[in-house]
Amino acid sequence: MRKIFTTVLVVVLAVVLVLSVVKDPLAKFSVEKGVEMVTGLRLEIADLNIGILKTLVGIKDLKLFNPAGFEDEIMMDMPEIYVDYNLPAIVMGNIHLRTVRLNMNEFLVVKNAKGELNLNSLKVVKEEKTEKKPAPAEKAKAPEIQIDVLELKVGKVIYKDYSKGGKPIVQEFNLNLNERYTDINDPNKLVSLIVVQALRNTTIARLANFDLKGLEGTISDTLATADKLVGTAQGVVAGAGGAATQITQTAQDAAKETVETVQKTADDLQKLFQDPFGAKEE
């Protein structure tokens, strides 16, 4: 009986150790590929931390890249993202996120030397412009998702026009958007919302001859839930300092709890192996 118990503990310890090693790289790969499927563009994440005992995820340095043929490499730069997910739903195969906090440092809209606009390479823009929907075989199905609360911060939006030749014409807008939205159930709506809210209070859509009204029409229900978060930045994702501290602390707490769990299991194993024949009866 003792031998069986020891074996079970060894297996549990091994599983915990394996999960602590592979969970973050696996999740990082899944997020990168999932976003690429939704946007049609390459995405890279520098770091992703998932709590084992707490349903919190911290993502750092997320970058969405422009397609080939554009002078600037990056379209969107998000230094920090915070996610609180519903674990039972995830286990059942449903992506249910209670809270998502996106902190976008910079959104770059570019018209290249050929007059092509990088926004037109986004899958949601292509589909909005195409009256006939692509056949199922032509595209992979976007993952279903439910976001209860989205808190979006957008710092700066920049427009660069290389189509005139020579140095690009550059216009910069300090947006400082900080808003909350609720009940987003489509990843395409999430992408559309980010684009619309980043551009609607600038002149970029007019300068680039981009039809922003088309995207706005697809997310009118989400826009109706908008709630400004002016003055409530602390504890949300309010600038690099506060968000980094929150995400780092979350990761540290999860790591500490994982280490304590592994250490306790190791101590139990050590006690068992100290006397392989069991305690002597008197």
N, C-alpha and C positions, 0 to 999 in steps of 0.2 A: 504494500500500500504506500509506504514511504517512497519507494522507488518511482511509483506512478506519479505521486505528488511532485517529486523532484523534477521529473520529466516535463510535467505540465508547466512548472515554473520556468524551466529553461526555455520552453517554447514561447511562453508569454514574453519573457525577457528578450528573446531574439526578435519577436514580432515588433515589440516597442522600439528596439534599436533600429531595425530595418525601416520602420515607418518614419522615425525621426530623421533618417538619412535621405530617403527617397521622396517624401511627401512634397517638399518644397520644389525640387527640380521638376517633378512630374506635374504639379499644379502650374508651375511657371510655363512649361511647354504647352499645357492645355489652354491656358489663357492666351498665349501668343497665337496659337493656331485658331482658337475660337474667334478672336478679334479680327484676324486676317480673313476668316471666312465671312464675317459680317461686313467689314469695310472694303475688302478687296485689296488691301494694302499691307505691307510688311510691318510687323510690330515687334519691338524688343523691350524686355524688362530687365533691369540691372539686378534687382533683388526682390524676392517675394518670401514672406514669412507667414506661416499658418500656425495658429495655436492648436494644440492637440486637445487640451481640456477646455479651451475657450474658443467660441465660434467667431474668432476675429482674424482678419487677414490684413497685412500691411504690405503695400507694393511701393517700391521706390524706382524713380527714373524710368517711367514708361514713355517710349517714343514711337510715334507713328510716322513712317517714312513716306516720302513722295515716291511716285513711280519713276522709272528711268526716263531721262530726257529733261529733267528739271535741274536748274543750277543749284538750288538749295536742297539739302538732303532730307531735312525733317519738316513735317507738316505740323504735328502737335507734340508738345513737350509737357508731360505731366510728372512733376517731381515726386508727388505723393498721392496715393489712393488708399482709402480705408474702407473695409467691407465687414459688415456683420451679417453672417449667413445663417440660414436655417438648416441645421445639420440633419434632422430627420427627413426633411424634404430632399436634401442633396443625396442622402443614402437611397431614397426611393427613385432617384434619377431626375428630380425636378430642381432646376436652378432657381431657388427662392432666396433672395437677398433682402434682409430686413432694412439695412441702411447701406448706402453707397455714398462716399464723399470723394469727389473728384477735385483735385487742385491742379488746374492747368496754368502753367506759368506763361506759355506763349503759344499762339496759334498763328501759323504763317500761311497766308494765301499768296500764291505765286502764279504769274502769267509768264511762261517761258518765251524764249526768242522766237518760237514758231507761233506764238499767240495762243498756246494751249493753257488752260487753267487747271491747276492741280485739284481743285474741288470737283471737277467733272470726272475725276478718276475714282471717286468714292462710289461704292456700289449703290447706296441709297439714292444718289443723284442720278446715276445711270438709269435705275429702275423708274424713278419719278419722271424722267424725260421720255421713257419708252412706253408708249400706250399699250403695246402688246407685251404681256409678261413672258419672260423666257420659259422655255419648256423645262420640266423637272430635270431632264438629263443635262441641261446646259449649266446648272449651278447647284452647289451643295445647299441643302436646307439649313438655314440659320438655326442655332439652338434656341429653344424656347426659354424664356426668362421671366421672372417676376421680381420687380424692385418696388418695395413698399415706399421707401423714402430715398430720394436722390438729392444730395446737396452739392451744388456745382459752383465752383469758383473759377473765374477766367480773369487772368491779370492783364495780359497785353495781346493785342491783335495787330499783326503787321502785314501790309500789302506791298509786294514787290512786282514791278512790271518790267520785264526784260525785252518786251516786244518792239520797243522803239530803237533798239541797238545801243551799244555802248554800256555805260553804267545804268543799273536799273533805277527806275523812279520808285522811291520808297516813301510810304506813308505809315505812320505808327499811331495806334490808338490805345491809350491806357484805359481799359474798360472797367477793371475792378468790379466785375460782376460777382455777386454772392447771393444765390437764390436756392430755394428748396422746392422740389416737385414731388408729387406722390403718384403711386399706382402706375408704374411703367411696365408694360407686359410684352414689349417687343424690342429686341436689340436694335432693330432698324430705327425705331423711334428715339432710342437713346442717342444714336449717332446724329440723327436729324436735329434733335434738340440742341446738342452741343454746337453744331454748325450754325443753326438759326440764332441762338442766343449770343454767339460770339460775333455775329455779323450785323444783327438787326439794328444796333445802335451806332453803327459806323456807316461810312459812305462806300465801303468796299464793294458791296453788291452792285451798286451803280457804276463804280469805276471799272469793275471787272466784267460788267454786263452779265451778271449772274442772277438767275431767277430765284430769289429767296422766297417769294410768295408761294411757289410750288411746294417747297419743303414745309413752310409754315402750315399749309393746309392739311398736311398729313399728321400734324401733332397738335392740332387746335385744342383737343381735349386735355393734353398734358400741359400746354401753356396756360390753360385756365386754372390750373392748380398752383401756379407760381406764387411763392411767398418770399419776399426779400428778407435777408438775414443780416441786415445792417446792424452792427452793434452786438451781434451774438457770435462773434468769431471764435471766442475762446472755447476750447473743447470740441470744436468742429474740425475743419481743416482750414485753419486761418493763418496762412503764411507758413513759410518753411519751418520756423522754429517750433510753433505749437504743434503742428501736425507731425513733424519728425519725432518730437518728444512722445506724443501719444502712441504712434506706431511702434517706436522703439521700445517703449515701456510694455506695450502689449506683447511684443515678441519676447522681451526679457521675462515677463511673467510666465508665458507659456513654456519657455525654455527651462525656467527654474522648476516649474511643476513637473515637467518631463524628467529632469535630472533627479528630482526627489523620488519620483515613482521608480525609476530605474535603480537608484541607490538602495531603496528599501527592498526591492526584489533581490538585488545582489546580496544584501545583508542576510536575507532569509536563506538564500542558497548557501552562503558561507557557513551559516549555523548548521545546516543539514549535512554539509560535506565534512564538517569537523569531526563527526562521529558517524562514519559510513555504516556501522552496524546497529545504530540506534542507541538510545539510552539504556543502560543496564538496569534491570529490575532488582530491587533489594529484597 
